[in-house]
Amino acid sequence: MKCSLIVLAVWFSWMKPFCSAYRGVSSVFHHSVRVLDQQQCLPTTIDGNDDVGYFTSLKLKANENAVISYYDTTNRDLKLAVCDNAACSSPTITTIDATGNAGLYTSLQLNTNGNAIISYYDATNRDLKLAICNDAACSSPTITIVDATGFVGGYTSLQLNTNGNAIISYYDFTNGDLKLASCTDATTAAPSSMPSHQPSLHPSAIPSLQPSHQPSLHPSHQPSKGKSKDKRKKKKAKKPTTPKVGKKPTVRKAKEPTTPKVGKKGKKSRKKANN
């Protein structure tokens, strides 16, 4: 009994540092949880009408109030919420684009006036669009089609350059390409080459990128390859005729052995006649 008590005493003395370390770690863990609770990171419902809130993008104004672009799934519209305070207790909600099914893949930036500029995808027309707000609430935005070539405008990302012009990266669903649109006008969102399109960014406007404009990539545009194919066809057509010509001597050789046999019969008949 005394030996067992001695062993237990030794074991507790050996485990004591580990137990104290565990208490220290657990106290730090609980303290960190309490700190997170004290930060008061409480969510607020900005728009509770219907099914809304897809593809959000957020920026803070100079007064640190939030401006949020998002997609209204029920009505299929692009919307903007402008918060009036840090908690966004009574935001101003505006429908930016209600034409068809528009407002997916939003990306938002604020210009020097604090007005929103939003790039997004128009699913009805399969176009990349840009909305430029002319006031803080975006009551009368200027909407421009940036790219309408094919099925384009997915997963947009928007930034403004030093002139306040929009630069947008996005996905081309038709060709599976990454594209970039650089706008030259901060008020109308006109791309760098044309009012509604940017040919320099489209494969259809670059002959070197289109297979139909690359004769070297298509046999139909390569006369030399076409001739070689015709020659091969002609050679293949001649090959069956050559063995037919070669078979004629074999027929003559088969007839040659018959001539001496006829001669022998003639000699025998002559000998019989002489006798």
Secondary structure, DSSP 8 states (H G I E B T S, - for coil): -HHHHHHHHHHHHHHHHHHHHHHHHHHHHHHHHHHHHHT------S--SSSEEEEEEEEE-TT--EEEEEEETTTTEEEEEE-SSTT-SS-EEEEEE-SSSEEEEEEEEE-TTS-EEEEEEETTTTEEEEEE-SSTT-SS-EEEEEE-SSSEEEEEEEEE-TTS-EEEEEEETTTTEEEEEEBS-TTT--BSSSSS--GGG-GGG-GGG-GGG-GGG-GGG-HHHHHHHHHHHHHHHHTTHHHHHHHHHHHHHHHTTHHHHHHHHHHHHHHHHH-
